Amino acid sequence: MPSSLADYLAKNYLTADPATERPKKKRKKTKTADAANEGLIIADDDPPDLRTQASTFGQDDEDGPVVASGGSAEFRRAKKSSWKVVGAPVANDAEKDAADAILASAAAESAARRDAGDDEDAPAVAEEENEDGEDAMRMESGARAGLQTAEQTAAMVAAQERRKKAEAAKYKDSPQAGQAQETIYRDASGRIINVAMKRAEARRAEEEKKEKEEQAKEALMGDVQRQQRADRKQQLEDVRAMPVARTIDDDSLNDDLKAQQRWNDPAAQFLTNTKGPGKSATGRPLYRGAAQPNRYGIRPGHRWDGVDRSTGFEKEWFGARNRKGRLEALDYQWQMDE
């Protein structure tokens, strides 16, 4: 305990004068742990690995404090960086000079090749004269290099179109153009097939096929149908030379009207230049006696013996039509009576 309150305050709270303060003695640095561990090792019966584990026991604790050795102050005072590249060889001055010389020679070669125009990586620029005779820098696509106005761009596009048309016309007029378009065909044995001859044969076969089809259709037609077709064809030919207005003095019109047959004509028996029932439309003679009518209005020929050898279908067909019409008339009358 201090003797008085003044001494206590001076000891604990007051700062002493540095001039009168007694200098402290420097303590000598203690030796490191490695120096303390140096000495005589007493060998016992334990194997070497147990001694090693005993000496390092307690130093591999992960939770223990990590002690960093070294002088951080020395690192801060150092003017040169102490970082080193791991895994890279340290080049000396001679190697650095050789590398710089190689880089300089490569740059010189690249510049010389660029000036000579042999640079493969550089864009291809073609120097040629434009339509006005001025030198123009053009790229590989044919477009002019640098900034251009709208008029220059339009003129360039028009020049390219004219150049393409001229080349196409030149190629079209060349003798190789037709040869390139024609394809050469070969058969299984390797002989060249004449395409023109094959096409002619195909056209001829197609014409023969059409002709056979027309002949088959013609065979299915009767004499009356052929005569009617010929009459229509002749009528069309006559109409071409016929006037537009046909008056009473037209002889062809009068002949057509006279040739018509009417069932109620009282002077029909006095006509002598008509075909009458004795001739068909083709001019062949017909049977003059009575005959059973049919659906097509065909009269029997002049050699018919008058015997009906049909199945009677035509008679039944006419009877069914008459019966149906009579029943419809009776039905209508009954409705009117009601």
Buried (B, 14 or more C-beta within 10 A) or exposed (E): EEEEEEEEEEEEEEEEEEEEEEEEEEEEEEEEEEEEEEEEEEEEEEEEEEEEEEEEEEEEEEEEEEEEEEEEEEEEEEEEEEEEEEEEEEEEEEEEEEEEEEEEEEEEEEEEBEEEEEBEEEEEEEEEEBEEEEEBEBEEEEEBEEEBEEEBEEBBEEEEEEEEEEEEEEEEEEEEEEEEEEEEEEEEEEEEEEEEEEEEEEEEEEEEEEEEEEEEEEEEEEEEEEBEEEEEEEEEEEEEEEEEEEEEEBEEEEEEEEEEEEEEEEEEEEEEEEEEEEEBEEEEEBBEEEBEEBEEEEBBEEEBEEEEEEEEEBBEEBEEEEEEEEEEEEEEEEEEEE
